[in-house]
Amino acid sequence: MAVENQYQNLLRSKVISAMPQANATAGFSHQGVKGTVLELLIGQFFEPLLIASNK
């Protein structure tokens, strides 16, 4: 059970830190640039979680 709580805590902290980064893309007027930045942010968000779950 403690492992699940640690995973939930990690996920919560990642979501909280990702929100300001995602909101910062609102300033981009070019949709292609905005989309690329959001794709990079999503990749940075999920990649460590996927690698951790495969161990």
N, C-alpha and C positions, 0 to 999 in steps of 0.2 A: 504494500500500500504506500509506503514512503517513497518508493521509486516513482509511482504515478504522480504523487504530489510534487516531486522534484521536476518531473517533466511538465506538469501543468504550470509550475512557477516559471520555468524557463520559457515556455510558450507565452505566458502573460507578459513577462518582461520584454520579450522580443516584439510583441504587438505594441506595447506602450512606447517603445523606442522607435518603432517603424512609423507610427502615425505622423509625427512632425515631418519626417522625411517625405512621406507621401503627400502631405498637405503642401509642402514646399513646391511641388510640381505645378501647383495652380498658377504660378507666375509665368510658366512657359506658354507662349502664344502659339508656337509651332507644334502641332499635334504629333508629328513624327518624333520630335525630340522628347516631348512629354511621354510618349509611349515607350520609347527606348529607356528613358530614366526609370519609369515605373517597372519595366521588365527587369532591369538590373536590380532594383530594390526587392522585387518579389523573389528573384533568384537568390539574393543574399539572405533573405528571410527564411526560405525553405531548405536550401541546400544543407546547412548544418543539422537541421532536424531530420532530414532523410538519411543522412550518413549515420547519425546517432541511432536511428531506429533499426539499422541493418546490422548492428554489432551484437 
